[in-house]
Amino acid sequence: MSIFIVAEIGINHNGDMSICKELIDVASDSGCNAVKFQKRDIDKVYTQEFLDSPRESQWGTTQREQKLGLEFSAEQYQEIEDYCKAKDLEWFASAWDVNSQKFLRQFNSKYNKVASAMIVHIELLKEIASEGKHTFISTGMTTYDDIQAAVDIFRKANCSFELMHTVSTYPMKDEDANLNMINSLRDKFDCDVGYSGHEVGLAVSYAAAALGVTSLERHITLDRAMYGSDQSASVEPPGFKQLVGAIRKIELAMGDGVKRTYE
């Protein structure tokens, strides 16, 4: 089975549909399988005190204005869906609250994603699992007990899933990658395991591919110097194209492990 490669656009579109479409173009041209976004009902995810606090941005002077500026409307998500469909590219989003998960149901994405920060949100996990769509579950910042609770919910709902080894630092230091966790998760939970990376560069992702991950997700950006908290941990267009090409080569090169002699 080929590694399912996800280009995480997340909030790197900065609320601008033209940037968003350029990022979808990058993902499509690179030959990856899907693009992913993030959806939040900001009044459910953040406290009023936080939203009212000061933050200078292109949208205004408060956290509320900045957070709202990064959210797309239903009409814009429909535009994303139509644009991806025309490019034969899957798209899906990680919801950060139950309202957002319900919001996403109006669209035709085949997949769901549990962000690392949300793996302890039991109500949200049950809501996602009830949909029965294959779900990618990120495991940054978690304990084994957190992961077990999530796995139990998805197994009880008979909803297919895979875990994703993740370290939730942006950007992640190479020495923190702990890629052998991929094998540990696979052995402990008896399921497929992917990798969601936030490192600078591509080498760690290549190593994850060689360890037999079933999915691999990296943030993409048009320019790492752009405005935004995730840009510095993202891959620019030439790098992303190189990443996908190299992973496909690694898959071929891994072979089947059967000893044979060649001419």
Secondary structure as UniProt FT lines:
FT   STRAND          4..10
FT   TURN            11..15
FT   HELIX           17..30
FT   STRAND          34..39
FT   HELIX           42..45
FT   HELIX           48..52
FT   STRAND          54..57
FT   TURN            58..59
FT   STRAND          60..62
FT   HELIX           63..69
FT   HELIX           74..86
FT   TURN            87..88
FT   STRAND          90..95
FT   HELIX           98..104
FT   TURN            105..106
FT   STRAND          111..114
FT   HELIX           116..118
FT   TURN            119..120
FT   HELIX           122..129
FT   TURN            130..131
FT   STRAND          134..138
FT   TURN            140..141
FT   HELIX           144..156
FT   TURN            157..158
FT   STRAND          161..166
FT   HELIX           174..176
FT   TURN            179..180
FT   HELIX           181..189
FT   STRAND          193..197
FT   HELIX           203..210
FT   TURN            211..212
FT   STRAND          215..220
FT   TURN            224..225
FT   TURN            229..230
FT   HELIX           231..233
FT   HELIX           237..254
//
